[in-house]
Amino acid sequence: MELILETLGLTESAQLLSLSAPGWGANLLRGLANSLKIAFGAFGFGLLIGLFGAYGKLYGGPVLRDLLAIYTTVIRAVPELVLILILYYVGTDLINQLSAALGYGRVEISGIVAGIWVLGIVQGAYSIEVLRGAIQAVPPGQIEAARAFGMPPMMTMWRVTIPAMMSFATPGLANLWLIATKDTALLAIVGFSELTLETRQAASSTRAYFTFFLAAGGLYLMVTLCSGVVFGWIEKWARRGQPSLREGRG
């Protein structure tokens, strides 16, 4: 009897998670796709902020360094959920006020774009510190050699500093990527149709909370495992030509 009940339970769960109606599997995959779009965009936007912010902190003037210090301190001090609410509602309101002042109507902001912008601002503050530490870890002789060859600052950055710092930055950037994938779940509070919101809607409609949240957890775990493999390849590529820890001990 217990075996029959377990079999019926598995069958019911399979039906709920199927890709065709009345299953909700397609909804979960659509939510996962939206989560990954936002995570990729926010991670890239944060990297852009982080790279130029790190250079600003290291080589900028006093005013720029102070402004960047305030930015990184405030973003890292305030809980991310609070930041998301502030950036989303205040940012949307400011854009609409600016649009009204210019004589245009209300601007409808895409949920994907808003999510990327909000999480990108948060990611940027952490990226600045990760990349700043990685830049400082680059042997000064490499930078001095590039300058001795007459390379301008931008060429030195792209050809020398960034390739040399990648081995130091990759572990921290891998953590930031995983944080970005998890932070997309916080966007459910402002109504973005990402994985967590789709899961909650499916669970509320069917009352199968355990089934759907377990499935969502499995999808997040799959993303984490795949990301670990990819960043492992990136780190191996970044460390090519460098002695391994085992070789150093030998």
VODRENBA-235298 format. One line per 8 residues: number of its first residue (from 1); their letters; for each residue x, y, z of N, C-alpha, C. Coordinates in steps of 0.001 Angstrom, whole numbers, plus 500000, padded with zeros to 6 digits. Layout:
NUM	a	X:Y:Z:X:Y:Z:X:Y:Z; ...
//
This chain:
1	meliletl	500832:498795:500000:500000:500000:500000:500867:501254:500000; 501915:501245:500822:502802:502408:500885:503489:502632:499539; 503898:501511:498892:504540:501623:497587:503600:502234:496560; 502327:501839:496642:501336:502392:495711:501180:503890:495929; 501119:504304:497202:500965:505727:497513:502184:506525:497047; 503387:505958:497269:504594:506643:496823:504605:506785:495306; 504188:505723:494630:504152:505763:493165:503169:506811:492674; 501999:506856:493333:501008:507866:492961:501542:509265:493209
9	gltesaql	502286:509423:494311:502853:510738:494612:503875:511168:493579; 504727:510252:493152:505717:510565:492132:505044:510882:490811; 503991:510117:490498:503267:510368:489253:502624:511745:489262; 502044:512118:490383:501407:513433:490493:502445:514547:490374; 503604:514363:491017:504664:515366:490925:505161:515502:489494; 505298:514366:488797:505751:514408:487412:504760:515156:486538; 503470:514955:486804:502449:515661:486034:502506:517168:486312; 502705:517548:487577:502771:518962:487933:503979:519652:487310
17	lslsapgw	505075:518899:487138:506305:519479:486607:506461:519260:485106; 505479:518668:484460:505584:518423:483016:505551:519746:482251; 506108:519714:481046:506197:520936:480241:504891:521304:479564; 503969:520372:479468:502676:520640:478840:501589:520731:479902; 500499:521418:479582:499385:521576:480514:498830:520207:480892; 498435:520067:482167:498330:521072:483232:499609:521253:484044; 500739:520790:483534:502000:520937:484256:502514:522369:484226; 503404:522670:485175:503965:524013:485317:505454:524047:484974
25	ganllrgl	505970:522973:484381:507395:522919:484079:507854:524025:483146; 507033:524334:482148:507397:525392:481204:507492:526742:481902; 506612:526982:482885:506661:528236:483640:507958:528351:484428; 508365:527234:485047:509606:527260:485812:510807:527506:484903; 510822:526877:483736:511939:527090:482815:511950:528512:482276; 510763:529071:482042:510705:530467:481602:511234:531391:482697; 510867:531098:483942:511383:531884:485058:512888:531751:485189; 513410:530534:484985:514857:530324:485039:515559:531113:483941
33	anslkiaf	514977:531121:482744:515563:531881:481633:515612:533368:481965; 514526:533901:482550:514515:535308:482937:515539:535585:484030; 515673:534661:484973:516661:534829:486038:518076:534887:485461; 518359:534014:484513:519696:533984:483916:519961:535226:483071; 518939:535716:482372:519102:536954:481594:519474:538111:482516; 518734:538233:483616:519008:539317:484560:520380:539132:485198; 520712:537896:485562:522004:537636:486211:523163:537951:485271; 523073:537512:484009:524128:537803:483045:524277:539310:482845
41	gafgfgll	523161:539996:482641:523212:541440:482422:523755:542188:483627; 523279:541826:484827:523725:542496:486045:525198:542225:486312; 525627:540986:486066:527033:540640:486284:527934:541424:485332; 527543:541509:484060:528331:542273:483096:528342:543757:483421; 527182:544307:483780:527095:545723:484153:527931:545991:485391; 527853:545086:486367:528640:545237:487583:530131:545164:487309; 530543:544287:486385:531958:544194:486024:532453:545496:485401; 531621:546092:484555:532001:547356:483925:532182:548440:484978
49	iglfgayg	531228:548532:485897:531356:549490:486999:532591:549166:487839; 532776:547875:488121:533880:547461:488967:535236:547779:488379; 535395:547560:487078:536696:547794:486445:537083:549264:486503; 536171:550130:486050:536501:551555:486040:536484:552134:487457; 535630:551573:488320:535626:552014:489709:536907:551640:490426; 537433:550449:490150:538691:550026:490766:539834:550925:490322; 539873:551250:489027:540912:552160:488540:540740:553546:489151; 539476:553967:489318:539232:555263:489937:539710:555308:491375
57	klyggpvl	539493:554221:492104:539944:554164:493494:541469:554146:493604; 542112:553499:492646:543563:553363:492714:544297:554571:492138; 543776:555117:491042:544525:556143:490318:543768:557460:490160; 542532:557538:490650:541756:558758:490494:542136:559832:491490; 541519:561006:491319:541772:562115:492234:541058:561922:493557; 541303:562805:494510:540699:562668:495840:539175:562677:495822; 538581:563529:494987:537120:563619:494935:536527:562319:494402; 537103:561812:493316:536609:560558:492733:536768:559404:493715
65	rdllaiyt	537907:559335:494382:538128:558258:495351:537129:558337:496504; 536832:559549:496955:535870:559697:498051:534467:559292:497613; 534075:559682:496399:532748:559320:495894:532621:557802:495741; 533652:557172:495227:533628:555713:495070:533622:555017:496428; 534325:555592:497394:534325:555010:498740:532928:555084:499354; 532235:556206:499154:530866:556348:499666:529949:555337:498995; 530092:555200:497674:529260:554257:496910:529446:552823:497402; 530681:552378:497510:530926:551002:497921:530511:550766:499373
73	tviravpe	530712:551761:500226:530353:551601:501638:528845:551508:501818; 528111:552406:501164:526646:552430:501318:526035:551159:500743; 526452:550774:499541:525868:549592:498894:526130:548337:499707; 527333:548212:500245:527667:547005:501002:527097:547019:502412; 526693:548209:502902:526167:548298:504265:524667:548040:504331; 523941:548458:503286:522481:548348:503294:522081:546968:502785; 521117:546297:503427:520661:544982:502940:520201:545047:501487; 520468:543992:500749:520207:544001:499315:518729:544132:498985
81	lvlilily	517869:543561:499803:516434:543682:499552:515995:545133:499656; 516509:545842:500652:516186:547269:500807:516723:548060:499617; 517954:547736:499191:518536:548437:498044:517706:548223:496782; 517249:547008:496577:516448:546706:495385:515164:547536:495382; 514507:547610:496527:513275:548387:496612:513546:549870:496364; 514623:550380:496969:514949:551806:496800:515313:552105:495353; 516236:551331:494800:516705:551595:493445:515593:551425:492419; 514734:550428:492620:513675:550179:491644:512639:551304:491667
89	yvgtdlin	512090:551597:492846:511012:552582:492907:511516:554005:492742; 512619:554345:493391:513160:555698:493253:513685:555917:491842; 514415:554916:491308:514947:555053:489954:513846:555200:488918; 512796:554388:489029:511671:554484:488099:510985:555835:488193; 510818:556318:489427:510165:557615:489628:511000:558749:489034; 512322:558705:489218:513184:559759:488673:513159:559764:487145; 513153:558589:486546:513107:558510:485081:511801:559091:484555; 510695:558786:485209:509406:559315:484767:509299:560816:484988
97	qlsaalgy	509880:561309:486078:509891:562754:486314:510712:563473:485245; 511861:562895:484896:512686:563473:483847:511965:563439:482505; 511281:562328:482219:510528:562218:480976:509412:563260:480912; 508723:563470:482051:507658:564479:482092:508220:565883:481906; 509388:566144:482495:510000:567467:482371:510414:567761:480929; 510757:566717:480184:511144:566882:478783:509948:566876:477840; 508746:566733:478403:507545:566770:477594:507086:565440:477049; 507637:564358:477544:507232:563022:477100:506285:562411:478130
105	grveisgi	505643:561330:477721:504722:560646:478621:505447:559714:479580; 504663:558947:480282:505222:557998:481237:505995:556903:480515; 507152:556565:481039:508020:555565:480423:507740:554200:481050; 507481:553216:480196:507296:551852:480669:508639:551128:480602; 509180:550817:481741:510494:550203:481809:510346:548685:481818; 511085:548017:480950:511062:546555:480902:511543:545974:482224; 510870:544909:482657:511273:544268:483899:512687:543734:483834; 513077:543193:482674:514433:542665:482508:515454:543795:482628
113	vagiwvlg	515182:544910:481958:516105:546049:481991:516215:546607:483406; 515080:546773:484061:515094:547298:485431:515844:546362:486370; 515622:545058:486208:516312:544092:487053:517815:544130:486851; 518245:544239:485598:519676:544319:485300:520276:545580:485907; 519568:546687:485775:520085:547954:486301:520194:547911:487820; 519153:547424:488475:519141:547401:489936:520233:546482:490483; 520280:545246:489998:521278:544312:490505:522686:544689:490041; 522795:545335:488876:524105:545765:488390:524727:546811:489301
121	ivqgaysi	523905:547722:489819:524411:548728:490759:524936:548056:492016; 524212:547054:492496:524639:546324:493697:525914:545537:493408; 525945:544841:492268:527122:544063:491909:528355:544939:491729; 528145:546143:491202:529267:547029:490929:530085:547357:492165; 529415:547561:493292:530130:547924:494517:531055:546795:494966; 530580:545568:494868:531414:544430:495256:532510:544176:494222; 532198:544374:492943:533190:544161:491892:534359:545123:492025; 534081:546349:492447:535152:547331:492614:536205:546807:493579
129	evlrgaiq	535758:546280:494703:536713:545806:495707:537445:544546:495248; 536721:543643:494567:537377:542426:494064:538451:542770:493034; 538113:543639:492085:539056:543987:491028:540170:544890:491534; 539866:545733:492504:540925:546580:493080:542005:545719:493724; 541583:544721:494485:542548:543821:495107:543331:543030:494066; 542653:542616:492981:543334:541853:491929:544359:542712:491199; 544019:543973:490945:544961:544876:490274:546190:545106:491148; 545968:545276:492437:547094:545496:493341:547987:544266:493457
137	avppgqie	547446:543081:493151:548234:541853:493224:549121:541644:492000; 548889:542414:490924:549724:542291:489723:551129:542804:490045; 552177:542060:489718:553545:542524:489979:553801:543888:489344; 554273:544868:490116:554490:546219:489562:555441:546234:488383; 556373:545283:488323:557330:545268:487221:556674:545123:485867; 555546:544405:485810:554854:544232:484528:554274:545560:484038; 553708:546323:484960:553156:547630:484587:554281:548576:484174; 555370:548553:484927:556497:549427:484608:557099:549078:483253
145	aarafgmp	557156:547781:482927:557688:547372:481625:556802:547875:480493; 555475:547805:480697:554554:548304:479674:554740:549804:479464; 554898:550530:480550:555127:551977:480428:556455:552263:479755; 557461:551433:480049:558778:551636:479435:558722:551434:477918; 557815:550559:477459:557638:550350:476030:556771:551435:475396; 556297:552372:476185:555513:553487:475662:554046:553203:475479; 553527:552167:476133:552101:551862:476018:551273:552932:476721; 550218:553443:476075:549315:554366:476765:548529:553641:477853
153	pmmtmwrv	547923:554373:478781:547227:553735:479916:546169:552720:479509; 545338:553039:478499:544273:552113:478113:544844:550825:477523; 545901:550953:476725:546525:549754:476157:547185:548920:477252; 547788:549586:478207:548384:548866:479335:547319:548099:480111; 546154:548725:480284:545079:548072:481021:544605:546818:480295; 544337:546931:478978:543763:545812:478237:544771:544715:477936; 546035:545089:477709:547020:544097:477281:547857:543532:478432; 547953:544263:479521:548829:543823:480607:548058:543594:481898
161	tipammsf	547388:544639:482384:546788:544560:483718:545658:543539:483778; 544709:543616:482853:543554:542706:482902:543972:541251:482738; 544795:540888:481739:545212:539476:481662:545972:539009:482904; 546819:539890:483470:547613:539491:484635:546773:539357:485897; 545701:540150:486008:544918:540124:487246:543835:539059:487232; 543576:538440:486080:542463:537503:485992:542613:536319:486939; 543835:535827:487106:544026:534680:487990:543713:535034:489439; 543915:536303:489803:543612:536741:491167:542130:537077:491336
169	atpglanl	541504:537533:490262:540121:538011:490360:539086:536911:490165; 539445:535829:489459:538450:534829:489080:537698:534217:490256; 538350:533803:491350:537578:533235:492465:536548:534211:493037; 536938:535464:493193:535993:536460:493699:534869:536738:492724; 535187:536782:491434:534153:537014:490423:533198:535839:490330; 533703:534633:490540:532826:533461:490547:531805:533572:491674; 532250:534023:492831:531314:534229:493947:530286:535299:493615; 530737:536387:492970:529800:537456:492611:528766:536965:491602
177	wliatkdt	529176:536116:490666:528223:535563:489704:527159:534733:490417; 527582:533888:491355:526625:533060:492085:525701:533940:492938; 526232:535010:493502:525390:535945:494254:524365:536585:493330; 524781:536918:492101:523847:537526:491139:522713:536566:490804; 523028:535281:490615:521970:534322:490297:520990:534185:491464; 521489:534252:492692:520603:534126:493858:519818:535415:494089; 520447:536578:493835:519770:537852:494079:518591:538081:493151; 518565:537395:492014:517401:537543:491138:516119:537124:491855
185	allaivgf	516242:536215:492840:515060:535783:493595:514453:536941:494369; 515284:537927:494776:514766:539069:495527:513886:539968:494667; 514063:539878:493343:513270:540715:492444:511808:540280:492395; 511504:539116:492941:510112:538670:492977:509251:539638:493780; 509863:540351:494729:509090:541244:495586:508547:542442:494816; 509186:542784:493674:508677:543884:492854:507989:543362:491598; 507718:542054:491560:506870:541496:490514:507552:541010:489264; 508880:540816:489287:509547:540282:488114:509242:538793:487986
193	seltletr	508965:538353:486774:508615:536946:486553:509880:536108:486413; 510635:536022:487496:511819:535161:487487:511462:533833:488152; 512448:533006:488397:512185:531638:488833:511424:531570:490151; 511800:532382:491110:511143:532317:492419:509678:532723:492337; 509373:533772:491584:507975:534201:491458:507154:533153:490715; 507709:532586:489648:506997:531541:488912:506762:530331:489813; 507745:529996:490636:507600:528863:491557:506511:529135:492580; 506502:530329:493112:505492:530676:494118:504091:530656:493522
201	qaasstra	503947:531146:492300:502638:531141:491665:502171:529711:491389; 503100:528858:490927:502731:527466:490669:502359:526753:491954; 503120:526982:493015:502843:526333:494298:501527:526813:494891; 501238:528109:494757:499989:528651:495293:498776:528108:494548; 498930:527889:493248:497805:527402:492446:497514:525936:492694; 498562:525164:492964:498382:523715:493104:498475:523228:494544; 498952:524089:495457:499184:523720:496867:500289:522668:497011; 501053:522458:495950:502169:521501:496014:503456:522273:496289
209	yftfflaa	503544:522872:497459:504665:523748:497793:505989:522983:497795; 505999:521830:498422:507237:521061:498524:507765:520689:497141; 506869:520232:496277:507273:519791:494934:507922:520913:494145; 507276:522068:494139:507764:523156:493286:508999:523843:493866; 509041:524045:495160:510227:524689:495715:511424:523755:495712; 511178:522449:495806:512263:521487:495654:512783:521509:494214; 511877:521613:493259:512281:521689:491853:513069:522969:491591; 512622:524098:492173:513341:525363:491997:514735:525268:492609
217	gglylmvt	514827:524653:493798:516133:524462:494411:517053:523619:493542; 516481:522591:492889:517273:521766:491988:517788:522553:490792; 516963:523470:490260:517396:524299:489135:518511:525251:489546; 518377:525870:490734:519438:526749:491223:520733:525957:491447; 520611:524752:491965:521791:523913:492177:522450:523551:490853; 521637:523283:489837:522176:522962:488515:522969:524144:487961; 522423:525347:488126:523125:526550:487670:524445:526703:488413; 524437:526448:489718:525653:526578:490525:526718:525582:490087
225	lcsgvvfg	526323:524341:489866:527288:523315:489456:527879:523625:488081; 527033:524023:487145:527529:524373:485810:528438:525591:485866; 528080:526556:486706:528904:527760:486850:530264:527411:487432; 530287:526476:488386:531554:526057:488973:532489:525456:487937; 531924:524665:487029:532729:524064:485966:533286:525140:485035; 532429:526076:484635:532853:527135:483708:533933:528006:484332; 533732:528434:485579:534733:529286:486218:536008:528509:486522; 535888:527192:486710:537088:526373:486849:537921:526406:485586
233	wiekwarr	537271:526330:484426:537977:526441:483149:538615:527815:483001; 537851:528860:483368:538377:530223:483242:539601:530413:484130; 539524:529928:485362:540661:530073:486272:541870:529295:485766; 541630:528102:485221:542729:527313:484664:543370:528043:483500; 542546:528658:482651:543067:529440:481524:543842:530659:482024; 543324:531320:483048:543975:532527:483565:545313:532211:484219; 545436:530995:484765:546674:530613:485462:547654:529861:484564; 547380:529824:483261:548279:529103:482362:549673:529751:482427
241	gqpslreg	550672:528919:482476:552034:529427:482540:552515:529748:483935; 551603:529771:484913:551998:530054:486283:552280:528746:487015; 553240:528744:487943:553507:527526:488700:552336:527191:489608; 551998:525905:489688:550908:525479:490575:551396:525473:492012; 550440:525344:492942:550785:525316:494366:551679:524117:494665; 551394:522979:494030:552189:521778:494260:553614:521980:493767; 553760:522619:492596:555090:522867:492068:555863:523828:492958; 555106:524815:493531:555764:525788:494388:556290:525130:495650
249	rg	555536:524176:496184:555990:523494:497387:557157:522552:497106; 557135:522018:495868:558215:521113:495529:559523:521845:495341
//
